[in-house]
Amino acid sequence: MRENLFYSWLSTAITLIGLYFIYTTVTGLYHWGVADAVWEASSRRECLDQSPHGACWAGISAWYNSIIYGRYPDEEQWRINLAFGLLIFWMLPIWLEKVQARAWFGISAVLIFPFLAGYLFAGGARGWFMQFALLGAIATLICNWLHAVLCVLTGNGLPKTAVALLGMTNKPDRLHKYALATVVVVIFAIVYAFFGSWEPVQVKTNLWGGLFLTFVIAGIGITVSLPMGILLALARRSELPAVKVLAVSFIELVRSVPLITVLFMAVTMVPLFLPQGVELNKLVQAIVGVCLFFSAYMAETVRGGLQVVAVGQTEAAKSLGLGYWRTMYLVVLPQALKAMIPNIVSNFIALFKDTTLVSIIGLYDMLLMLKAIGRNSSWIGLHHEPLIFGAAIYFIICFAMSKYSQHLENVVGGGASNKR
């Protein structure tokens, strides 16, 4: 410590001044945010009467429900909690060591779970497609957990158990898929019997808001932008001129304009390309804009990762007789994605933070709900506490994403982050 902070009279003076600055800042924040803060009050005026120099956290408590759920009806908020709980429940088998084919749980969570979550959020009457998608999602969740439990208890997954139950063990392997299909159909029929007529109350998307809306936009944006970015990056490196020109044009066009412009364009231009009679609400248009914007940035991140992979890897794959897509899937992309984990997560974090821009086009995300507190007649003038609370939530989520990316980098990349 002496060599770093007190090695001369100048460094000693700077260290003491810095310590004094830190001390006054920390003690000032402690007195404002904790010691002199007001935790229970019915209005901003009451907060000022109790402690004129302390923070008024009572406003956060009074608006907590709106910050998290926006204007979603109180009696229906259990559906949001259930959807996020089901997502955790859906992904849980990934972390069970004995479970086989764990990649399927992640793929099904990306491709199938959104139908279940979307209907839980929106509710209302559903057509034949949504009926099939919803019941299929519930049946998939049940099959996934049956498979996970069977793997843990018996070591055999659902496909092998289905083959044994139906007495098809001695049949050719090509027929075994019908055993699994039979089990899935039976489970689907049971789900239809229980949930076929289930119809929760419709909640229109203009009532969605708060942190819930932020998660919806960020979740869909992250889910869509990564595969779209990979396809765009491959298209940009394609030897087909038309495909390459289209990919380059899209990427450079989108990267040349700010996100807020893309959002306004999505709200005003997307309806022009839809068939007559088809209308999209503002939330869907905003999500389309976010997905397109970050897909372009993700494409450049993926292209950088692809360039890291040595050309010899591709040539070796071709010499083994692998085609283009199998070369990319089995050889190039696995190596490229390992190298891209930090940049991909940085894009995800940027996407999550930039969802606050949807408030400019009138969507009540968490930032707009926090601003609304200071304009409420009972809490007028309360601006600092809501923004500090929002900053803390964003920091916790982004920090968690960053730490998980480091963990993922160590696991998938063989401890690459530690080596650097």
Salt bridges, closest charged atoms under 4 A:
ASP49 OD1 - ARG45 NH2 3.33
GLU76 OE1 - ARG79 NH1 2.74
ASP173 OD1 - HIS176 ND1 3.76
GLU252 OE2 - ARG236 NH1 3.08
GLU252 OE2 - ARG255 NH1 3.79
GLU300 OE2 - ARG236 NH1 2.86
GLU300 OE1 - ARG255 NH1 3.56
GLU300 OE1 - ARG303 NH2 2.87
GLU409 OE2 - ARG420 NH2 2.26
